[in-house]
Amino acid sequence: MSIVLNLRFQKLDKYKNSIFIANPKKEAEAFNKLSSYYTKLKDTIESYIPIYATTEYATIRFKPNNKFTFDENNIYTITFTVNKKANDEGKEFISCFLSNSKLLEKAVKIDRGEILQLD
């Protein structure tokens, strides 16, 4: 079943996984859904879970893809699936896969000031 949420892109990790974040103030609906998914999964899955939540933020990590590119802090409407797969020993693994993305809101550019020449 596909899930649709508005999430803020945080970064690519060292394995090229796309990480999105939601906080309870700015992205309350997405935060609540990710938190509930995390609560359901953490009690049933013993391996790594690509969804994580605390009282301050919730994140979701998607498997690498070449179809989409994201800019940090932009908000995207994303469509994704959460899949469960067992290996040969029967250990279950959870993976999240993006199936669609649309830019919803561009991040405000931060003025970092002028670059100093210190040489």
Backbone atoms as SQL, in Angstrom:
CREATE TABLE atoms (id INTEGER PRIMARY KEY, chain TEXT, resi INTEGER, resn TEXT, atom TEXT, x REAL, y REAL, z REAL);
INSERT INTO atoms VALUES
  (1, 'A', 1, 'MET', 'N', 0.836, -1.177, 0.000),
  (2, 'A', 1, 'MET', 'CA', 0.000, 0.000, 0.000),
  (3, 'A', 1, 'MET', 'C', 0.885, 1.246, 0.000),
  (4, 'A', 2, 'SER', 'N', 0.624, 2.161, -0.888),
  (5, 'A', 2, 'SER', 'CA', 1.398, 3.398, -0.967),
  (6, 'A', 2, 'SER', 'C', 0.945, 4.390, 0.095),
  (7, 'A', 3, 'ILE', 'N', 1.901, 5.144, 0.591),
  (8, 'A', 3, 'ILE', 'CA', 1.657, 6.170, 1.606),
  (9, 'A', 3, 'ILE', 'C', 2.078, 7.508, 1.005),
  (10, 'A', 4, 'VAL', 'N', 1.301, 8.562, 1.259),
  (11, 'A', 4, 'VAL', 'CA', 1.624, 9.900, 0.765),
  (12, 'A', 4, 'VAL', 'C', 1.780, 10.832, 1.957),
  (13, 'A', 5, 'LEU', 'N', 2.939, 11.504, 2.044),
  (14, 'A', 5, 'LEU', 'CA', 3.197, 12.464, 3.119),
  (15, 'A', 5, 'LEU', 'C', 3.953, 13.668, 2.576),
  (16, 'A', 6, 'ASN', 'N', 3.800, 14.805, 3.256),
  (17, 'A', 6, 'ASN', 'CA', 4.606, 15.997, 2.973),
  (18, 'A', 6, 'ASN', 'C', 5.754, 16.001, 3.980),
  (19, 'A', 7, 'LEU', 'N', 6.975, 15.855, 3.470),
  (20, 'A', 7, 'LEU', 'CA', 8.143, 15.766, 4.340),
  (21, 'A', 7, 'LEU', 'C', 9.254, 16.690, 3.870),
  (22, 'A', 8, 'ARG', 'N', 10.070, 17.113, 4.821),
  (23, 'A', 8, 'ARG', 'CA', 11.225, 17.975, 4.550),
  (24, 'A', 8, 'ARG', 'C', 12.446, 17.087, 4.280),
  (25, 'A', 9, 'PHE', 'N', 13.124, 17.345, 3.143),
  (26, 'A', 9, 'PHE', 'CA', 14.333, 16.581, 2.839),
  (27, 'A', 9, 'PHE', 'C', 15.466, 17.078, 3.726),
  (28, 'A', 10, 'GLN', 'N', 16.128, 16.140, 4.407),
  (29, 'A', 10, 'GLN', 'CA', 17.230, 16.508, 5.282),
  (30, 'A', 10, 'GLN', 'C', 18.578, 16.349, 4.580),
  (31, 'A', 11, 'LYS', 'N', 18.873, 15.130, 4.097),
  (32, 'A', 11, 'LYS', 'CA', 20.179, 14.906, 3.463),
  (33, 'A', 11, 'LYS', 'C', 20.241, 13.519, 2.844),
  (34, 'A', 12, 'LEU', 'N', 21.324, 13.276, 2.097),
  (35, 'A', 12, 'LEU', 'CA', 21.688, 11.935, 1.662),
  (36, 'A', 12, 'LEU', 'C', 22.727, 11.416, 2.647),
  (37, 'A', 13, 'ASP', 'N', 22.561, 10.169, 3.085),
  (38, 'A', 13, 'ASP', 'CA', 23.577, 9.622, 3.974),
  (39, 'A', 13, 'ASP', 'C', 24.749, 9.075, 3.159),
  (40, 'A', 14, 'LYS', 'N', 25.726, 8.485, 3.816),
  (41, 'A', 14, 'LYS', 'CA', 26.926, 8.026, 3.111),
  (42, 'A', 14, 'LYS', 'C', 26.651, 6.884, 2.140),
  (43, 'A', 15, 'TYR', 'N', 25.481, 6.232, 2.272),
  (44, 'A', 15, 'TYR', 'CA', 25.104, 5.156, 1.355),
  (45, 'A', 15, 'TYR', 'C', 24.142, 5.638, 0.269),
  (46, 'A', 16, 'LYS', 'N', 23.939, 6.950, 0.172),
  (47, 'A', 16, 'LYS', 'CA', 23.042, 7.582, -0.812),
  (48, 'A', 16, 'LYS', 'C', 21.560, 7.338, -0.528),
  (49, 'A', 17, 'ASN', 'N', 21.238, 6.989, 0.727),
  (50, 'A', 17, 'ASN', 'CA', 19.844, 6.887, 1.137),
  (51, 'A', 17, 'ASN', 'C', 19.297, 8.291, 1.363),
  (52, 'A', 18, 'SER', 'N', 18.098, 8.570, 0.885),
  (53, 'A', 18, 'SER', 'CA', 17.463, 9.874, 1.104),
  (54, 'A', 18, 'SER', 'C', 16.813, 9.881, 2.477),
  (55, 'A', 19, 'ILE', 'N', 17.150, 10.889, 3.282),
  (56, 'A', 19, 'ILE', 'CA', 16.583, 10.992, 4.623),
  (57, 'A', 19, 'ILE', 'C', 15.674, 12.207, 4.683),
  (58, 'A', 20, 'PHE', 'N', 14.437, 11.969, 5.108),
  (59, 'A', 20, 'PHE', 'CA', 13.455, 13.033, 5.281),
  (60, 'A', 20, 'PHE', 'C', 13.135, 13.148, 6.757),
  (61, 'A', 21, 'ILE', 'N', 12.756, 14.371, 7.180),
  (62, 'A', 21, 'ILE', 'CA', 12.511, 14.634, 8.587),
  (63, 'A', 21, 'ILE', 'C', 11.200, 15.403, 8.763),
  (64, 'A', 22, 'ALA', 'N', 10.572, 15.194, 9.900),
  (65, 'A', 22, 'ALA', 'CA', 9.357, 15.940, 10.247),
  (66, 'A', 22, 'ALA', 'C', 9.429, 16.276, 11.729),
  (67, 'A', 23, 'ASN', 'N', 8.994, 17.487, 12.078),
  (68, 'A', 23, 'ASN', 'CA', 8.924, 17.823, 13.495),
  (69, 'A', 23, 'ASN', 'C', 7.472, 18.116, 13.862),
  (70, 'A', 24, 'PRO', 'N', 7.134, 18.015, 15.139),
  (71, 'A', 24, 'PRO', 'CA', 5.733, 18.147, 15.536),
  (72, 'A', 24, 'PRO', 'C', 5.140, 19.541, 15.345),
  (73, 'A', 25, 'LYS', 'N', 5.981, 20.576, 15.204),
  (74, 'A', 25, 'LYS', 'CA', 5.463, 21.935, 15.039),
  (75, 'A', 25, 'LYS', 'C', 5.189, 22.276, 13.585),
  (76, 'A', 26, 'LYS', 'N', 6.158, 21.990, 12.707),
  (77, 'A', 26, 'LYS', 'CA', 6.042, 22.402, 11.306),
  (78, 'A', 26, 'LYS', 'C', 5.349, 21.375, 10.420),
  (79, 'A', 27, 'GLU', 'N', 5.596, 20.098, 10.654),
  (80, 'A', 27, 'GLU', 'CA', 5.007, 19.027, 9.850),
  (81, 'A', 27, 'GLU', 'C', 4.281, 18.044, 10.762),
  (82, 'A', 28, 'ALA', 'N', 3.267, 18.534, 11.466),
  (83, 'A', 28, 'ALA', 'CA', 2.591, 17.753, 12.506),
  (84, 'A', 28, 'ALA', 'C', 1.963, 16.461, 11.979),
  (85, 'A', 29, 'GLU', 'N', 1.269, 16.532, 10.851),
  (86, 'A', 29, 'GLU', 'CA', 0.609, 15.335, 10.319),
  (87, 'A', 29, 'GLU', 'C', 1.631, 14.258, 9.964),
  (88, 'A', 30, 'ALA', 'N', 2.690, 14.640, 9.258),
  (89, 'A', 30, 'ALA', 'CA', 3.729, 13.685, 8.880),
  (90, 'A', 30, 'ALA', 'C', 4.442, 13.148, 10.114),
  (91, 'A', 31, 'PHE', 'N', 4.716, 14.022, 11.085),
  (92, 'A', 31, 'PHE', 'CA', 5.364, 13.598, 12.330),
  (93, 'A', 31, 'PHE', 'C', 4.529, 12.541, 13.041),
  (94, 'A', 32, 'ASN', 'N', 3.225, 12.786, 13.153),
  (95, 'A', 32, 'ASN', 'CA', 2.345, 11.843, 13.846),
  (96, 'A', 32, 'ASN', 'C', 2.286, 10.496, 13.130),
  (97, 'A', 33, 'LYS', 'N', 2.225, 10.518, 11.804),
  (98, 'A', 33, 'LYS', 'CA', 2.172, 9.258, 11.055),
  (99, 'A', 33, 'LYS', 'C', 3.483, 8.491, 11.173),
  (100, 'A', 34, 'LEU', 'N', 4.612, 9.177, 10.996),
  (101, 'A', 34, 'LEU', 'CA', 5.902, 8.490, 11.116),
  (102, 'A', 34, 'LEU', 'C', 6.097, 7.938, 12.527),
  (103, 'A', 35, 'SER', 'N', 5.677, 8.696, 13.525),
  (104, 'A', 35, 'SER', 'CA', 5.788, 8.232, 14.912),
  (105, 'A', 35, 'SER', 'C', 4.967, 6.965, 15.136),
  (106, 'A', 36, 'SER', 'N', 3.767, 6.932, 14.568),
  (107, 'A', 36, 'SER', 'CA', 2.928, 5.741, 14.745),
  (108, 'A', 36, 'SER', 'C', 3.510, 4.545, 13.985),
  (109, 'A', 37, 'TYR', 'N', 4.076, 4.779, 12.791),
  (110, 'A', 37, 'TYR', 'CA', 4.717, 3.685, 12.054),
  (111, 'A', 37, 'TYR', 'C', 5.900, 3.135, 12.851),
  (112, 'A', 38, 'TYR', 'N', 6.685, 4.035, 13.424),
  (113, 'A', 38, 'TYR', 'CA', 7.844, 3.616, 14.218),
  (114, 'A', 38, 'TYR', 'C', 7.404, 2.783, 15.417),
  (115, 'A', 39, 'THR', 'N', 6.368, 3.228, 16.108),
  (116, 'A', 39, 'THR', 'CA', 5.867, 2.499, 17.278),
  (117, 'A', 39, 'THR', 'C', 5.410, 1.096, 16.892),
  (118, 'A', 40, 'LYS', 'N', 4.718, 0.980, 15.764),
  (119, 'A', 40, 'LYS', 'CA', 4.259, -0.338, 15.303),
  (120, 'A', 40, 'LYS', 'C', 5.429, -1.242, 14.942),
  (121, 'A', 41, 'LEU', 'N', 6.432, -0.694, 14.264),
  (122, 'A', 41, 'LEU', 'CA', 7.545, -1.510, 13.787),
  (123, 'A', 41, 'LEU', 'C', 8.532, -1.892, 14.886),
  (124, 'A', 42, 'LYS', 'N', 8.802, -0.999, 15.816),
  (125, 'A', 42, 'LYS', 'CA', 9.849, -1.274, 16.805),
  (126, 'A', 42, 'LYS', 'C', 9.508, -2.445, 17.713),
  (127, 'A', 43, 'ASP', 'N', 8.228, -2.724, 17.880),
  (128, 'A', 43, 'ASP', 'CA', 7.817, -3.836, 18.739),
  (129, 'A', 43, 'ASP', 'C', 7.758, -5.160, 17.995),
  (130, 'A', 44, 'THR', 'N', 7.803, -5.135, 16.670),
  (131, 'A', 44, 'THR', 'CA', 7.661, -6.375, 15.905),
  (132, 'A', 44, 'THR', 'C', 8.905, -6.760, 15.110),
  (133, 'A', 45, 'ILE', 'N', 9.790, -5.823, 14.838),
  (134, 'A', 45, 'ILE', 'CA', 10.977, -6.082, 14.024),
  (135, 'A', 45, 'ILE', 'C', 12.234, -5.969, 14.890),
  (136, 'A', 46, 'GLU', 'N', 13.094, -6.965, 14.819),
  (137, 'A', 46, 'GLU', 'CA', 14.313, -6.957, 15.630),
  (138, 'A', 46, 'GLU', 'C', 15.511, -6.363, 14.902),
  (139, 'A', 47, 'SER', 'N', 15.414, -6.207, 13.595),
  (140, 'A', 47, 'SER', 'CA', 16.526, -5.653, 12.821),
  (141, 'A', 47, 'SER', 'C', 16.389, -4.132, 12.711),
  (142, 'A', 48, 'TYR', 'N', 17.273, -3.542, 11.902),
  (143, 'A', 48, 'TYR', 'CA', 17.270, -2.096, 11.686),
  (144, 'A', 48, 'TYR', 'C', 15.931, -1.630, 11.117),
  (145, 'A', 49, 'ILE', 'N', 15.422, -0.515, 11.614),
  (146, 'A', 49, 'ILE', 'CA', 14.165, 0.072, 11.136),
  (147, 'A', 49, 'ILE', 'C', 14.493, 1.428, 10.503),
  (148, 'A', 50, 'PRO', 'N', 14.120, 1.650, 9.237),
  (149, 'A', 50, 'PRO', 'CA', 14.454, 2.906, 8.561),
  (150, 'A', 50, 'PRO', 'C', 13.559, 4.089, 8.944),
  (151, 'A', 51, 'ILE', 'N', 12.666, 3.869, 9.876),
  (152, 'A', 51, 'ILE', 'CA', 11.820, 4.947, 10.408),
  (153, 'A', 51, 'ILE', 'C', 12.182, 5.096, 11.875),
  (154, 'A', 52, 'TYR', 'N', 12.375, 6.346, 12.305),
  (155, 'A', 52, 'TYR', 'CA', 12.772, 6.604, 13.691),
  (156, 'A', 52, 'TYR', 'C', 11.995, 7.808, 14.201),
  (157, 'A', 53, 'ALA', 'N', 11.622, 7.776, 15.479),
  (158, 'A', 53, 'ALA', 'CA', 10.880, 8.902, 16.041),
  (159, 'A', 53, 'ALA', 'C', 11.225, 9.112, 17.514),
  (160, 'A', 54, 'THR', 'N', 11.274, 10.381, 17.892),
  (161, 'A', 54, 'THR', 'CA', 11.387, 10.792, 19.286),
  (162, 'A', 54, 'THR', 'C', 10.265, 11.805, 19.503),
  (163, 'A', 55, 'THR', 'N', 10.247, 12.468, 20.637),
  (164, 'A', 55, 'THR', 'CA', 9.239, 13.504, 20.870),
  (165, 'A', 55, 'THR', 'C', 9.566, 14.788, 20.115),
  (166, 'A', 56, 'GLU', 'N', 10.817, 14.924, 19.643),
  (167, 'A', 56, 'GLU', 'CA', 11.250, 16.140, 18.967),
  (168, 'A', 56, 'GLU', 'C', 11.225, 16.066, 17.444),
  (169, 'A', 57, 'TYR', 'N', 11.400, 14.875, 16.880),
  (170, 'A', 57, 'TYR', 'CA', 11.425, 14.736, 15.419),
  (171, 'A', 57, 'TYR', 'C', 11.184, 13.283, 15.030),
  (172, 'A', 58, 'ALA', 'N', 10.875, 13.093, 13.750),
  (173, 'A', 58, 'ALA', 'CA', 10.747, 11.750, 13.178),
  (174, 'A', 58, 'ALA', 'C', 11.459, 11.763, 11.834),
  (175, 'A', 59, 'THR', 'N', 12.132, 10.663, 11.500),
  (176, 'A', 59, 'THR', 'CA', 12.834, 10.575, 10.226),
  (177, 'A', 59, 'THR', 'C', 12.452, 9.286, 9.508),
  (178, 'A', 60, 'ILE', 'N', 12.624, 9.320, 8.204),
  (179, 'A', 60, 'ILE', 'CA', 12.454, 8.128, 7.386),
  (180, 'A', 60, 'ILE', 'C', 13.584, 8.105, 6.362),
  (181, 'A', 61, 'ARG', 'N', 14.123, 6.925, 6.143),
  (182, 'A', 61, 'ARG', 'CA', 15.280, 6.735, 5.269),
  (183, 'A', 61, 'ARG', 'C', 14.849, 5.837, 4.115),
  (184, 'A', 62, 'PHE', 'N', 15.041, 6.338, 2.878),
  (185, 'A', 62, 'PHE', 'CA', 14.641, 5.596, 1.690),
  (186, 'A', 62, 'PHE', 'C', 15.844, 4.987, 1.004),
  (187, 'A', 63, 'LYS', 'N', 15.651, 3.816, 0.415),
  (188, 'A', 63, 'LYS', 'CA', 16.699, 3.162, -0.358),
  (189, 'A', 63, 'LYS', 'C', 17.137, 4.084, -1.499),
  (190, 'A', 64, 'PRO', 'N', 18.402, 3.999, -1.914),
  (191, 'A', 64, 'PRO', 'CA', 18.906, 4.862, -2.989),
  (192, 'A', 64, 'PRO', 'C', 18.108, 4.707, -4.283),
  (193, 'A', 65, 'ASN', 'N', 17.985, 5.819, -5.002),
  (194, 'A', 65, 'ASN', 'CA', 17.328, 5.789, -6.304),
  (195, 'A', 65, 'ASN', 'C', 17.957, 6.846, -7.191),
  (196, 'A', 66, 'ASN', 'N', 17.869, 6.642, -8.479),
  (197, 'A', 66, 'ASN', 'CA', 18.402, 7.612, -9.437),
  (198, 'A', 66, 'ASN', 'C', 17.303, 8.421, -10.094),
  (199, 'A', 67, 'LYS', 'N', 16.075, 8.145, -9.722),
  (200, 'A', 67, 'LYS', 'CA', 14.929, 8.785, -10.358),
  (201, 'A', 67, 'LYS', 'C', 14.678, 10.192, -9.810),
  (202, 'A', 68, 'PHE', 'N', 14.972, 10.410, -8.536),
  (203, 'A', 68, 'PHE', 'CA', 14.643, 11.679, -7.894),
  (204, 'A', 68, 'PHE', 'C', 15.887, 12.386, -7.377),
  (205, 'A', 69, 'THR', 'N', 15.861, 13.720, -7.431),
  (206, 'A', 69, 'THR', 'CA', 16.896, 14.530, -6.787),
  (207, 'A', 69, 'THR', 'C', 16.196, 15.497, -5.856),
  (208, 'A', 70, 'PHE', 'N', 16.806, 15.749, -4.723),
  (209, 'A', 70, 'PHE', 'CA', 16.199, 16.597, -3.707),
  (210, 'A', 70, 'PHE', 'C', 17.183, 17.661, -3.248),
  (211, 'A', 71, 'ASP', 'N', 16.658, 18.803, -2.834),
  (212, 'A', 71, 'ASP', 'CA', 17.462, 19.874, -2.253),
  (213, 'A', 71, 'ASP', 'C', 17.159, 19.963, -0.764),
  (214, 'A', 72, 'GLU', 'N', 18.205, 20.164, 0.025),
  (215, 'A', 72, 'GLU', 'CA', 18.053, 20.208, 1.477),
  (216, 'A', 72, 'GLU', 'C', 17.036, 21.251, 1.913),
  (217, 'A', 73, 'ASN', 'N', 16.228, 20.855, 2.874),
  (218, 'A', 73, 'ASN', 'CA', 15.207, 21.668, 3.546),
  (219, 'A', 73, 'ASN', 'C', 13.979, 21.985, 2.700),
  (220, 'A', 74, 'ASN', 'N', 13.944, 21.582, 1.440),
  (221, 'A', 74, 'ASN', 'CA', 12.717, 21.731, 0.660),
  (222, 'A', 74, 'ASN', 'C', 11.702, 20.708, 1.152),
  (223, 'A', 75, 'ILE', 'N', 10.423, 21.053, 1.032),
  (224, 'A', 75, 'ILE', 'CA', 9.361, 20.133, 1.419),
  (225, 'A', 75, 'ILE', 'C', 8.797, 19.497, 0.156),
  (226, 'A', 76, 'TYR', 'N', 8.666, 18.179, 0.192),
  (227, 'A', 76, 'TYR', 'CA', 8.184, 17.414, -0.947),
  (228, 'A', 76, 'TYR', 'C', 6.959, 16.602, -0.543),
  (229, 'A', 77, 'THR', 'N', 6.035, 16.440, -1.478),
  (230, 'A', 77, 'THR', 'CA', 4.955, 15.475, -1.318),
  (231, 'A', 77, 'THR', 'C', 5.500, 14.184, -1.904),
  (232, 'A', 78, 'ILE', 'N', 5.681, 13.187, -1.060),
  (233, 'A', 78, 'ILE', 'CA', 6.276, 11.943, -1.525),
  (234, 'A', 78, 'ILE', 'C', 5.298, 10.779, -1.369),
  (235, 'A', 79, 'THR', 'N', 5.387, 9.883, -2.315),
  (236, 'A', 79, 'THR', 'CA', 4.614, 8.646, -2.275),
  (237, 'A', 79, 'THR', 'C', 5.622, 7.520, -2.111),
  (238, 'A', 80, 'PHE', 'N', 5.357, 6.623, -1.154),
  (239, 'A', 80, 'PHE', 'CA', 6.326, 5.573, -0.865),
  (240, 'A', 80, 'PHE', 'C', 5.644, 4.314, -0.339),
  (241, 'A', 81, 'THR', 'N', 6.431, 3.252, -0.303),
  (242, 'A', 81, 'THR', 'CA', 5.972, 2.011, 0.301),
  (243, 'A', 81, 'THR', 'C', 6.969, 1.588, 1.367),
  (244, 'A', 82, 'VAL', 'N', 6.469, 0.847, 2.346),
  (245, 'A', 82, 'VAL', 'CA', 7.301, 0.252, 3.379),
  (246, 'A', 82, 'VAL', 'C', 7.186, -1.260, 3.160),
  (247, 'A', 83, 'ASN', 'N', 8.330, -1.893, 2.877),
  (248, 'A', 83, 'ASN', 'CA', 8.329, -3.315, 2.535),
  (249, 'A', 83, 'ASN', 'C', 9.034, -4.137, 3.604),
  (250, 'A', 84, 'LYS', 'N', 8.554, -5.356, 3.801),
  (251, 'A', 84, 'LYS', 'CA', 9.179, -6.291, 4.732),
  (252, 'A', 84, 'LYS', 'C', 9.646, -7.506, 3.941),
  (253, 'A', 85, 'LYS', 'N', 10.890, -7.928, 4.193),
  (254, 'A', 85, 'LYS', 'CA', 11.465, -9.068, 3.480),
  (255, 'A', 85, 'LYS', 'C', 12.252, -9.911, 4.477),
  (256, 'A', 86, 'ALA', 'N', 12.170, -11.230, 4.325),
  (257, 'A', 86, 'ALA', 'CA', 12.926, -12.129, 5.194),
  (258, 'A', 86, 'ALA', 'C', 14.094, -12.720, 4.410),
  (259, 'A', 87, 'ASN', 'N', 15.228, -12.874, 5.096),
  (260, 'A', 87, 'ASN', 'CA', 16.379, -13.504, 4.444),
  (261, 'A', 87, 'ASN', 'C', 16.281, -15.023, 4.590),
  (262, 'A', 88, 'ASP', 'N', 17.326, -15.739, 4.165),
  (263, 'A', 88, 'ASP', 'CA', 17.307, -17.202, 4.193),
  (264, 'A', 88, 'ASP', 'C', 17.178, -17.776, 5.599),
  (265, 'A', 89, 'GLU', 'N', 17.656, -17.036, 6.593),
  (266, 'A', 89, 'GLU', 'CA', 17.553, -17.507, 7.984),
  (267, 'A', 89, 'GLU', 'C', 16.222, -17.126, 8.628),
  (268, 'A', 90, 'GLY', 'N', 15.394, -16.393, 7.905),
  (269, 'A', 90, 'GLY', 'CA', 14.085, -16.005, 8.431),
  (270, 'A', 90, 'GLY', 'C', 14.079, -14.663, 9.141),
  (271, 'A', 91, 'LYS', 'N', 15.219, -13.972, 9.197),
  (272, 'A', 91, 'LYS', 'CA', 15.266, -12.662, 9.843),
  (273, 'A', 91, 'LYS', 'C', 14.601, -11.637, 8.933),
  (274, 'A', 92, 'GLU', 'N', 13.697, -10.832, 9.513),
  (275, 'A', 92, 'GLU', 'CA', 12.943, -9.862, 8.726),
  (276, 'A', 92, 'GLU', 'C', 13.651, -8.510, 8.671),
  (277, 'A', 93, 'PHE', 'N', 13.561, -7.890, 7.496),
  (278, 'A', 93, 'PHE', 'CA', 14.145, -6.574, 7.273),
  (279, 'A', 93, 'PHE', 'C', 13.087, -5.645, 6.702),
  (280, 'A', 94, 'ILE', 'N', 13.153, -4.374, 7.079),
  (281, 'A', 94, 'ILE', 'CA', 12.229, -3.354, 6.591),
  (282, 'A', 94, 'ILE', 'C', 12.994, -2.408, 5.677),
  (283, 'A', 95, 'SER', 'N', 12.403, -2.066, 4.541),
  (284, 'A', 95, 'SER', 'CA', 12.977, -1.098, 3.613),
  (285, 'A', 95, 'SER', 'C', 11.880, -0.156, 3.143),
  (286, 'A', 96, 'CYS', 'N', 12.252, 1.092, 2.881),
  (287, 'A', 96, 'CYS', 'CA', 11.310, 2.085, 2.371),
  (288, 'A', 96, 'CYS', 'C', 11.754, 2.487, 0.963),
  (289, 'A', 97, 'PHE', 'N', 10.789, 2.540, 0.047),
  (290, 'A', 97, 'PHE', 'CA', 11.077, 2.849, -1.348),
  (291, 'A', 97, 'PHE', 'C', 10.207, 3.998, -1.831),
  (292, 'A', 98, 'LEU', 'N', 10.834, 4.999, -2.446),
  (293, 'A', 98, 'LEU', 'CA', 10.106, 6.120, -3.047),
  (294, 'A', 98, 'LEU', 'C', 9.509, 5.702, -4.378),
  (295, 'A', 99, 'SER', 'N', 8.263, 6.108, -4.621),
  (296, 'A', 99, 'SER', 'CA', 7.670, 5.827, -5.927),
  (297, 'A', 99, 'SER', 'C', 7.283, 7.104, -6.665),
  (298, 'A', 100, 'ASN', 'N', 7.134, 8.224, -5.923),
  (299, 'A', 100, 'ASN', 'CA', 6.808, 9.485, -6.575),
  (300, 'A', 100, 'ASN', 'C', 7.200, 10.644, -5.661),
  (301, 'A', 101, 'SER', 'N', 7.475, 11.790, -6.273),
  (302, 'A', 101, 'SER', 'CA', 7.875, 12.967, -5.509),
  (303, 'A', 101, 'SER', 'C', 7.460, 14.228, -6.261),
  (304, 'A', 102, 'LYS', 'N', 7.019, 15.225, -5.507),
  (305, 'A', 102, 'LYS', 'CA', 6.658, 16.514, -6.098),
  (306, 'A', 102, 'LYS', 'C', 7.071, 17.617, -5.121),
  (307, 'A', 103, 'LEU', 'N', 7.776, 18.625, -5.635),
  (308, 'A', 103, 'LEU', 'CA', 8.189, 19.750, -4.803),
  (309, 'A', 103, 'LEU', 'C', 6.957, 20.508, -4.329),
  (310, 'A', 104, 'LEU', 'N', 6.834, 20.678, -3.025),
  (311, 'A', 104, 'LEU', 'CA', 5.707, 21.401, -2.453),
  (312, 'A', 104, 'LEU', 'C', 6.100, 22.816, -2.047),
  (313, 'A', 105, 'GLU', 'N', 7.288, 22.955, -1.431),
  (314, 'A', 105, 'GLU', 'CA', 7.717, 24.264, -0.925),
  (315, 'A', 105, 'GLU', 'C', 9.234, 24.349, -0.928),
  (316, 'A', 106, 'LYS', 'N', 9.758, 25.425, -1.512),
  (317, 'A', 106, 'LYS', 'CA', 11.207, 25.641, -1.516),
  (318, 'A', 106, 'LYS', 'C', 11.638, 26.242, -0.184),
  (319, 'A', 107, 'ALA', 'N', 12.803, 25.840, 0.273),
  (320, 'A', 107, 'ALA', 'CA', 13.354, 26.371, 1.511),
  (321, 'A', 107, 'ALA', 'C', 13.823, 27.802, 1.300),
  (322, 'A', 108, 'VAL', 'N', 13.726, 28.590, 2.349),
  (323, 'A', 108, 'VAL', 'CA', 14.210, 29.962, 2.310),
  (324, 'A', 108, 'VAL', 'C', 15.737, 29.919, 2.343),
  (325, 'A', 109, 'LYS', 'N', 16.360, 30.637, 1.437),
  (326, 'A', 109, 'LYS', 'CA', 17.821, 30.681, 1.399),
  (327, 'A', 109, 'LYS', 'C', 18.343, 31.406, 2.633),
  (328, 'A', 110, 'ILE', 'N', 19.386, 30.858, 3.218),
  (329, 'A', 110, 'ILE', 'CA', 19.982, 31.440, 4.414),
  (330, 'A', 110, 'ILE', 'C', 21.140, 32.340, 4.005),
  (331, 'A', 111, 'ASP', 'N', 21.147, 33.575, 4.511),
  (332, 'A', 111, 'ASP', 'CA', 22.247, 34.494, 4.232),
  (333, 'A', 111, 'ASP', 'C', 23.396, 34.137, 5.170),
  (334, 'A', 112, 'ARG', 'N', 24.461, 33.621, 4.616),
  (335, 'A', 112, 'ARG', 'CA', 25.616, 33.207, 5.420),
  (336, 'A', 112, 'ARG', 'C', 26.674, 34.293, 5.503),
  (337, 'A', 113, 'GLY', 'N', 26.412, 35.452, 4.921),
  (338, 'A', 113, 'GLY', 'CA', 27.374, 36.535, 4.958),
  (339, 'A', 113, 'GLY', 'C', 28.437, 36.372, 3.897),
  (340, 'A', 114, 'GLU', 'N', 29.405, 37.247, 3.927),
  (341, 'A', 114, 'GLU', 'CA', 30.451, 37.194, 2.904),
  (342, 'A', 114, 'GLU', 'C', 31.572, 36.267, 3.345),
  (343, 'A', 115, 'ILE', 'N', 32.239, 35.694, 2.386),
  (344, 'A', 115, 'ILE', 'CA', 33.356, 34.778, 2.658),
  (345, 'A', 115, 'ILE', 'C', 34.600, 35.607, 2.926),
  (346, 'A', 116, 'LEU', 'N', 35.247, 35.312, 4.043),
  (347, 'A', 116, 'LEU', 'CA', 36.458, 36.039, 4.425),
  (348, 'A', 116, 'LEU', 'C', 37.692, 35.404, 3.799),
  (349, 'A', 117, 'GLN', 'N', 38.597, 36.238, 3.321),
  (350, 'A', 117, 'GLN', 'CA', 39.887, 35.777, 2.797),
  (351, 'A', 117, 'GLN', 'C', 40.893, 35.881, 3.944),
  (352, 'A', 118, 'LEU', 'N', 41.255, 34.751, 4.516),
  (353, 'A', 118, 'LEU', 'CA', 42.130, 34.743, 5.680),
  (354, 'A', 118, 'LEU', 'C', 43.593, 34.443, 5.341),
  (355, 'A', 119, 'ASP', 'N', 43.909, 34.277, 4.084),
  (356, 'A', 119, 'ASP', 'CA', 45.302, 33.994, 3.691),
  (357, 'A', 119, 'ASP', 'C', 46.077, 35.264, 3.507);
